[in-house]
Amino acid sequence: MSELKDLTATVYGEMSTTTDVDAMVDKYFAADFVEHDQIPGIEAEGREVARVMFGMMKSGIPDIRVEVDMMVEEGNKVAAFGAFVGTFTGEMMGMAGQGQQVRMPFADVLEWRDGQLVAHWGVSDMSALFSPTS
Protein backbone atom coordinates (compact mmCIF):
# COMPACT_ATOMS: atom_id res chain seq x y z
CA MET A 1 0.00 0.00 0.00
CA SER A 2 1.21 3.55 -0.68
CA GLU A 3 2.14 6.04 2.03
CA LEU A 4 -1.05 8.08 1.50
CA LYS A 5 -3.27 5.00 1.59
CA ASP A 6 -1.48 3.91 4.77
CA LEU A 7 -2.10 7.34 6.32
CA THR A 8 -5.76 7.19 5.29
CA ALA A 9 -6.16 3.73 6.83
CA THR A 10 -4.43 4.98 9.99
CA VAL A 11 -6.81 7.94 10.35
CA TYR A 12 -9.86 5.72 9.93
CA GLY A 13 -8.39 3.20 12.35
CA GLU A 14 -7.64 5.85 14.98
CA MET A 15 -11.11 7.32 14.54
CA SER A 16 -12.43 3.87 15.43
CA THR A 17 -10.26 3.41 18.53
CA THR A 18 -9.41 6.84 19.93
CA THR A 19 -10.69 8.12 23.22
CA ASP A 20 -9.07 11.51 22.50
CA VAL A 21 -10.67 13.05 19.42
CA ASP A 22 -8.85 16.36 19.96
CA ALA A 23 -5.41 14.73 19.87
CA MET A 24 -6.31 12.74 16.74
CA VAL A 25 -7.57 15.84 14.92
CA ASP A 26 -4.54 17.89 15.97
CA LYS A 27 -2.21 15.14 14.73
CA TYR A 28 -3.78 14.43 11.33
CA PHE A 29 -5.65 17.60 10.31
CA ALA A 30 -3.63 20.61 9.16
CA ALA A 31 -4.30 23.97 10.78
CA ASP A 32 -5.49 25.21 7.37
CA PHE A 33 -7.74 22.16 6.74
CA VAL A 34 -10.77 22.86 4.51
CA GLU A 35 -14.03 20.92 4.81
CA HIS A 36 -15.81 21.20 1.46
CA ASP A 37 -19.10 19.72 2.65
CA GLN A 38 -21.86 21.42 4.57
CA ILE A 39 -22.78 19.26 7.54
CA PRO A 40 -26.22 20.02 9.03
CA GLY A 41 -26.00 21.45 12.52
CA ILE A 42 -22.24 22.07 12.46
CA GLU A 43 -21.30 25.73 12.34
CA ALA A 44 -17.54 25.21 12.88
CA GLU A 45 -14.89 25.87 10.23
CA GLY A 46 -11.58 24.31 9.29
CA ARG A 47 -10.34 21.39 11.31
CA GLU A 48 -12.88 22.27 14.02
CA VAL A 49 -15.47 20.67 11.70
CA ALA A 50 -13.61 17.36 12.01
CA ARG A 51 -13.30 17.79 15.77
CA VAL A 52 -17.05 18.43 16.18
CA MET A 53 -18.11 15.72 13.69
CA PHE A 54 -15.88 12.97 15.12
CA GLY A 55 -16.84 13.96 18.66
CA MET A 56 -20.51 13.76 17.74
CA MET A 57 -20.07 10.38 16.05
CA LYS A 58 -18.13 8.93 19.02
CA SER A 59 -20.80 10.26 21.40
CA GLY A 60 -23.69 8.82 19.39
CA ILE A 61 -22.02 5.55 18.44
CA PRO A 62 -19.42 4.84 21.15
CA ASP A 63 -18.31 1.56 19.55
CA ILE A 64 -18.00 3.09 16.07
CA ARG A 65 -15.57 1.48 13.68
CA VAL A 66 -14.70 2.33 10.13
CA GLU A 67 -14.76 -0.41 7.51
CA VAL A 68 -12.90 0.63 4.37
CA ASP A 69 -13.87 -1.33 1.26
CA MET A 70 -11.70 0.42 -1.30
CA MET A 71 -9.14 3.20 -1.67
CA VAL A 72 -7.93 4.83 -4.87
CA GLU A 73 -5.00 7.24 -4.97
CA GLU A 74 -4.41 10.03 -7.48
CA GLY A 75 -1.62 12.51 -6.83
CA ASN A 76 -1.96 13.78 -3.26
CA LYS A 77 -5.59 12.62 -2.89
CA VAL A 78 -7.10 9.35 -1.73
CA ALA A 79 -10.70 8.38 -2.47
CA ALA A 80 -12.04 5.98 0.15
CA PHE A 81 -15.28 4.03 0.13
CA GLY A 82 -16.66 2.14 3.12
CA ALA A 83 -18.99 2.45 6.09
CA PHE A 84 -19.20 3.69 9.66
CA VAL A 85 -20.52 0.77 11.71
CA GLY A 86 -21.61 0.47 15.33
CA THR A 87 -24.39 0.63 17.91
CA PHE A 88 -26.36 3.86 18.08
CA THR A 89 -26.84 4.32 21.82
CA GLY A 90 -26.09 8.02 22.35
CA GLU A 91 -27.28 11.18 20.65
CA MET A 92 -26.28 12.29 17.18
CA MET A 93 -27.62 15.01 14.92
CA GLY A 94 -30.48 15.69 17.33
CA MET A 95 -31.59 12.07 17.48
CA ALA A 96 -31.35 9.68 20.41
CA GLY A 97 -30.16 6.18 19.66
CA GLN A 98 -32.31 3.21 20.54
CA GLY A 99 -29.57 0.61 20.57
CA GLN A 100 -29.88 -0.17 16.88
CA GLN A 101 -26.96 -1.42 14.85
CA VAL A 102 -26.09 1.09 12.15
CA ARG A 103 -24.10 0.90 8.95
CA MET A 104 -23.61 4.29 7.30
CA PRO A 105 -21.90 4.03 3.91
CA PHE A 106 -19.51 6.84 2.95
CA ALA A 107 -17.44 8.05 0.03
CA ASP A 108 -14.57 10.41 0.91
CA VAL A 109 -11.87 12.22 -0.99
CA LEU A 110 -9.01 13.22 1.29
CA GLU A 111 -6.25 15.60 0.22
CA TRP A 112 -2.88 15.19 1.97
CA ARG A 113 0.15 17.45 2.45
CA ASP A 114 3.20 16.57 4.55
CA GLY A 115 1.39 13.80 6.45
CA GLN A 116 -1.68 15.85 7.30
CA LEU A 117 -5.13 16.24 5.80
CA VAL A 118 -5.66 19.59 4.12
CA ALA A 119 -9.08 19.01 2.54
CA HIS A 120 -12.08 16.67 2.55
CA TRP A 121 -15.00 16.13 0.19
CA GLY A 122 -17.49 13.40 0.96
CA VAL A 123 -20.95 12.00 1.37
CA SER A 124 -22.38 9.73 4.08
CA ASP A 125 -25.72 7.96 4.20
CA MET A 126 -27.03 8.80 7.68
CA SER A 127 -30.41 7.13 7.04
CA ALA A 128 -29.34 4.21 9.27
CA LEU A 129 -29.90 6.51 12.24
CA PHE A 130 -33.63 6.37 11.47
CA SER A 131 -33.80 2.58 11.49
CA PRO A 132 -35.78 0.86 14.23
CA THR A 133 -33.92 -1.02 16.94
CA SER A 134 -32.57 -4.30 15.63
C-alpha positions as CSV (number, residue, x, y, z in Angstrom):
1,M,0.0,0.0,0.0
2,S,1.2,3.5,-0.7
3,E,2.1,6.0,2.0
4,L,-1.1,8.1,1.5
5,K,-3.3,5.0,1.6
6,D,-1.5,3.9,4.8
7,L,-2.1,7.3,6.3
8,T,-5.8,7.2,5.3
9,A,-6.2,3.7,6.8
10,T,-4.4,5.0,10.0
11,V,-6.8,7.9,10.4
12,Y,-9.9,5.7,9.9
13,G,-8.4,3.2,12.4
14,E,-7.6,5.8,15.0
15,M,-11.1,7.3,14.5
16,S,-12.4,3.9,15.4
17,T,-10.3,3.4,18.5
18,T,-9.4,6.8,19.9
19,T,-10.7,8.1,23.2
20,D,-9.1,11.5,22.5
21,V,-10.7,13.0,19.4
22,D,-8.9,16.4,20.0
23,A,-5.4,14.7,19.9
24,M,-6.3,12.7,16.7
25,V,-7.6,15.8,14.9
26,D,-4.5,17.9,16.0
27,K,-2.2,15.1,14.7
28,Y,-3.8,14.4,11.3
29,F,-5.7,17.6,10.3
30,A,-3.6,20.6,9.2
31,A,-4.3,24.0,10.8
32,D,-5.5,25.2,7.4
33,F,-7.7,22.2,6.7
34,V,-10.8,22.9,4.5
35,E,-14.0,20.9,4.8
36,H,-15.8,21.2,1.5
37,D,-19.1,19.7,2.7
38,Q,-21.9,21.4,4.6
39,I,-22.8,19.3,7.5
40,P,-26.2,20.0,9.0
41,G,-26.0,21.5,12.5
42,I,-22.2,22.1,12.5
43,E,-21.3,25.7,12.3
44,A,-17.5,25.2,12.9
45,E,-14.9,25.9,10.2
46,G,-11.6,24.3,9.3
47,R,-10.3,21.4,11.3
48,E,-12.9,22.3,14.0
49,V,-15.5,20.7,11.7
50,A,-13.6,17.4,12.0
51,R,-13.3,17.8,15.8
52,V,-17.1,18.4,16.2
53,M,-18.1,15.7,13.7
54,F,-15.9,13.0,15.1
55,G,-16.8,14.0,18.7
56,M,-20.5,13.8,17.7
57,M,-20.1,10.4,16.1
58,K,-18.1,8.9,19.0
59,S,-20.8,10.3,21.4
60,G,-23.7,8.8,19.4
61,I,-22.0,5.6,18.4
62,P,-19.4,4.8,21.1
63,D,-18.3,1.6,19.6
64,I,-18.0,3.1,16.1
65,R,-15.6,1.5,13.7
66,V,-14.7,2.3,10.1
67,E,-14.8,-0.4,7.5
68,V,-12.9,0.6,4.4
69,D,-13.9,-1.3,1.3
70,M,-11.7,0.4,-1.3
71,M,-9.1,3.2,-1.7
72,V,-7.9,4.8,-4.9
73,E,-5.0,7.2,-5.0
74,E,-4.4,10.0,-7.5
75,G,-1.6,12.5,-6.8
76,N,-2.0,13.8,-3.3
77,K,-5.6,12.6,-2.9
78,V,-7.1,9.3,-1.7
79,A,-10.7,8.4,-2.5
80,A,-12.0,6.0,0.2
81,F,-15.3,4.0,0.1
82,G,-16.7,2.1,3.1
83,A,-19.0,2.5,6.1
84,F,-19.2,3.7,9.7
85,V,-20.5,0.8,11.7
86,G,-21.6,0.5,15.3
87,T,-24.4,0.6,17.9
88,F,-26.4,3.9,18.1
89,T,-26.8,4.3,21.8
90,G,-26.1,8.0,22.4
91,E,-27.3,11.2,20.7
92,M,-26.3,12.3,17.2
93,M,-27.6,15.0,14.9
94,G,-30.5,15.7,17.3
95,M,-31.6,12.1,17.5
96,A,-31.3,9.7,20.4
97,G,-30.2,6.2,19.7
98,Q,-32.3,3.2,20.5
99,G,-29.6,0.6,20.6
100,Q,-29.9,-0.2,16.9
101,Q,-27.0,-1.4,14.9
102,V,-26.1,1.1,12.2
103,R,-24.1,0.9,8.9
104,M,-23.6,4.3,7.3
105,P,-21.9,4.0,3.9
106,F,-19.5,6.8,3.0
107,A,-17.4,8.1,0.0
108,D,-14.6,10.4,0.9
109,V,-11.9,12.2,-1.0
110,L,-9.0,13.2,1.3
111,E,-6.2,15.6,0.2
112,W,-2.9,15.2,2.0
113,R,0.2,17.5,2.5
114,D,3.2,16.6,4.6
115,G,1.4,13.8,6.4
116,Q,-1.7,15.9,7.3
117,L,-5.1,16.2,5.8
118,V,-5.7,19.6,4.1
119,A,-9.1,19.0,2.5
120,H,-12.1,16.7,2.6
121,W,-15.0,16.1,0.2
122,G,-17.5,13.4,1.0
123,V,-20.9,12.0,1.4
124,S,-22.4,9.7,4.1
125,D,-25.7,8.0,4.2
126,M,-27.0,8.8,7.7
127,S,-30.4,7.1,7.0
128,A,-29.3,4.2,9.3
129,L,-29.9,6.5,12.2
130,F,-33.6,6.4,11.5
131,S,-33.8,2.6,11.5
132,P,-35.8,0.9,14.2
133,T,-33.9,-1.0,16.9
134,S,-32.6,-4.3,15.6
